[in-house]
Amino acid sequence: MNTPPLLDQRTVIVTGAATGIGQAFALGCAAQGANVVVADIGPADETVAAVEATGAKALYVRVDVSDEASTREMAVQARARFGRIDGLVNNAAYFREVKLTDFEQIDPAIWDRIFQVNVKGVWNCCKAVMPAMRERAGGSIVNIASVVAVAGQPGYLHYVASKGAVLAMTKGLAKEVGQHGVRCNVIAPGFVITDATRNRPVEWQQSFLKARAISREQRPEDLVGTALYLLSDLAGFVSGQTVVVDGGHIMY
Ligand SMILES: NC(=O)c1ccc[n+]([C@@H]2O[C@H](COP(=O)([O-])OP(=O)(O)OC[C@H]3O[C@@H](n4cnc5c(N)ncnc54)[C@H](O)[C@@H]3O)[C@@H](O)[C@H]2O)c1
């Protein structure tokens, strides 16, 4: 018997899908039969081409998640093209640019920008998709935080605090949207090798590697299975949960 793919006929928006982890999520959704909205502040031709190469449909939308009007327009375009929105992966973040800085030296303007993108951006995108999800009485939101929100990390207080807010927001939102059939969960990745992290100190990378139960580099693909599960009906009774995916370093 042929079972349909996990996300057959569904539409999933992935923010920050141009590169890295977001690109892996977009490809994973495509492989499971979803129409994929490839949303990013920058161009995402590579992701769109890769999604289409799987036979799935892709729609590129330029979005700045920190701008409410821009996220609303993203949802409008998604519905105009695919008629529905079933999933949202809040992956975009101010991350690559974050510099290791003693907390007393953090530039307040950078602190504010991180919160605008990483916290307000998640809120904006959730608000933008809610009308479509409420209408169909179903939907799944998957937020991407970080294991540093659970374990701490010196030199990144602004980023750590923003991802901590994402963990808390996920729980608050789950309690609020459950009545509409919508679930909301959060993945906390460990240190993943992407273009954003390749230049982080080597000692750092090695210390993460040594501390893991599964002692190897973490790749974007390592996060995809968990996201697909949370987006799909397999997780139909799972909401408000934090799933740490880091090879067994932090056991939360
Ligand atoms: N790489 C890691 O080690 C790691 C670890 C834990 C959590 N994370 C989280 O995973 C996610 C992806 O990380 P990555 O390593 O792939 O980073 P990345 O920098 O490669 O990708 C981030 C994407 O988000 C987009 N983006 C940035 N600001 C945006 C905005 N305002 N609006 C729309 N798009 C925007 C960027 O253009 C980029 O394509 C982030 O949420 C990050 O915080 C990463």
The ligand as an SDF file (V2000), in Angstrom:
LIG
                    3D

 44 48  0  0  0  0  0  0  0  0999 V2000
   23.7810   27.4860   12.5940 N   0  0  0  0  0  0  0  0  0  0  0  0
   23.6890   27.2530   13.9010 C   0  0  0  0  0  0  0  0  0  0  0  0
   24.6460   26.8080   14.5620 O   0  0  0  0  0  0  0  0  0  0  0  0
   22.4000   27.5300   14.6350 C   0  0  0  0  0  0  0  0  0  0  0  0
   22.2790   27.0300   15.9420 C   0  0  0  0  0  0  0  0  0  0  0  0
   21.0990   27.2380   16.6360 C   0  0  0  0  0  0  0  0  0  0  0  0
   20.0690   27.9530   16.0240 C   0  0  0  0  0  0  0  0  0  0  0  0
   20.2310   28.4380   14.7640 N   0  0  0  0  0  0  0  0  0  0  0  0
   19.1070   29.1550   14.1830 C   0  0  0  0  0  0  0  0  0  0  0  0
   18.7610   28.5270   12.9580 O   0  0  0  0  0  0  0  0  0  0  0  0
   18.2620   29.5020   12.0290 C   0  0  0  0  0  0  0  0  0  0  0  0
   19.0230   29.4680   10.7200 C   0  0  0  0  0  0  0  0  0  0  0  0
   20.4080   29.5930   10.9750 O   0  0  0  0  0  0  0  0  0  0  0  0
   21.4950   29.4890    9.7950 P   0  0  0  0  0  0  0  0  0  0  0  0
   22.7600   29.0100   10.3960 O   0  0  0  0  0  0  0  0  0  0  0  0
   20.9270   28.7580    8.6270 O   0  0  0  0  0  0  0  0  0  0  0  0
   21.6760   31.0510    9.4630 O   0  0  0  0  0  0  0  0  0  0  0  0
   21.8110   31.8360    8.0610 P   0  0  0  0  0  0  0  0  0  0  0  0
   22.3350   33.1820    8.4040 O   0  0  0  0  0  0  0  0  0  0  0  0
   22.5960   30.9950    7.0810 O   0  0  0  0  0  0  0  0  0  0  0  0
   20.3110   31.9310    7.5550 O   0  0  0  0  0  0  0  0  0  0  0  0
   19.4260   32.8950    8.0330 C   0  0  0  0  0  0  0  0  0  0  0  0
   18.5170   33.3070    6.8940 C   0  0  0  0  0  0  0  0  0  0  0  0
   17.5830   34.2550    7.4100 O   0  0  0  0  0  0  0  0  0  0  0  0
   17.4790   35.3310    6.4930 C   0  0  0  0  0  0  0  0  0  0  0  0
   17.0750   36.5450    7.2120 N   0  0  0  0  0  0  0  0  0  0  0  0
   17.8120   37.2720    8.0810 C   0  0  0  0  0  0  0  0  0  0  0  0
   17.1050   38.3300    8.5150 N   0  0  0  0  0  0  0  0  0  0  0  0
   15.8830   38.2700    7.9200 C   0  0  0  0  0  0  0  0  0  0  0  0
   14.7320   39.0720    7.9680 C   0  0  0  0  0  0  0  0  0  0  0  0
   14.6820   40.2000    8.7130 N   0  0  0  0  0  0  0  0  0  0  0  0
   13.6480   38.7120    7.2380 N   0  0  0  0  0  0  0  0  0  0  0  0
   13.6790   37.5930    6.4560 C   0  0  0  0  0  0  0  0  0  0  0  0
   14.7770   36.7980    6.3560 N   0  0  0  0  0  0  0  0  0  0  0  0
   15.8580   37.1290    7.0870 C   0  0  0  0  0  0  0  0  0  0  0  0
   18.8730   35.4600    5.8890 C   0  0  0  0  0  0  0  0  0  0  0  0
   18.8600   36.1590    4.6440 O   0  0  0  0  0  0  0  0  0  0  0  0
   19.2810   34.0000    5.7620 C   0  0  0  0  0  0  0  0  0  0  0  0
   18.8990   33.4510    4.5110 O   0  0  0  0  0  0  0  0  0  0  0  0
   18.3120   30.8320   12.7820 C   0  0  0  0  0  0  0  0  0  0  0  0
   17.0900   31.0520   13.4490 O   0  0  0  0  0  0  0  0  0  0  0  0
   19.4080   30.6040   13.8140 C   0  0  0  0  0  0  0  0  0  0  0  0
   19.2780   31.4700   14.9220 O   0  0  0  0  0  0  0  0  0  0  0  0
   21.3690   28.2400   14.0590 C   0  0  0  0  0  0  0  0  0  0  0  0
  1  2  1  0
  2  3  2  0
  2  4  1  0
  4  5  1  0
  4 44  2  0
  5  6  2  0
  6  7  1  0
  7  8  2  0
  8  9  1  0
  8 44  1  0
  9 10  1  0
  9 42  1  0
 10 11  1  0
 11 12  1  0
 11 40  1  0
 12 13  1  0
 13 14  1  0
 14 15  2  0
 14 16  1  0
 14 17  1  0
 17 18  1  0
 18 19  2  0
 18 20  1  0
 18 21  1  0
 21 22  1  0
 22 23  1  0
 23 24  1  0
 23 38  1  0
 24 25  1  0
 25 26  1  0
 25 36  1  0
 26 27  1  0
 26 35  1  0
 27 28  2  0
 28 29  1  0
 29 30  1  0
 29 35  2  0
 30 31  1  0
 30 32  2  0
 32 33  1  0
 33 34  2  0
 34 35  1  0
 36 37  1  0
 36 38  1  0
 38 39  1  0
 40 41  1  0
 40 42  1  0
 42 43  1  0
M  CHG  2   8   1  16  -1
M  END
$$$$
